[in-house]
């Protein structure tokens, strides 16, 4: 599919906020997702946002959606070393049973 | 539930050999997806099944790749003959039903190395 774009790396200090940005391709996407992948593991759904929402908050996670610019961001408050992982932005592809079209992932490194 | 189970976790094989990757979806899930993850291309959808029927296989790279789902609790992805460029992590995922509001549950993946 077309590219979902993410920056590849982000490094933050423990306790700071992390912001991971993503641009997606399909303006008709109804749901947009953030998945987390820890080393040697599969992907785990962190959160998702419905396209008629601008913001969704879930504990330390805040998702912002700008439909006009097709821009999605994930903010992690009070980032911990356990948050170090790869974060994938994804959109559902309607014609494939809403299979996920993923970005290449952002590697988040949290330093003490 | 134990989640999506993939086997083997690691596979090393010689070029030209046949490789079979296995997946057991979560019980009751009707949709199953195979993805491939590489550094260069990220995560790519290979094939999608709904109710054991292949719906979209447009992501299968070549005829060397084939996938089956003989029943609701088992799927295989076969590569014959394998080539070094097939080296990747292969993920299986399942969802309760097709649709944008369902969570995809991923297995741990099979890391394939073709030498």
Interface residues (C-beta under 8 A of the other chain):
Chain A: X1 X29 X30 X31 X40 X41 X42 X43 X44 X45 X48 X50 X88 X92 X93 X94 X95 X96 X97 X98 X99 X100 X101 X102 X103 X104 X105
Chain B: X4 X31 X33 X35 X42 X43 X45 X48 X50 X55 X56 X91 X93 X95 X98 X99 X100 X101 X102 X103 X104 X106 X107 X108 X109
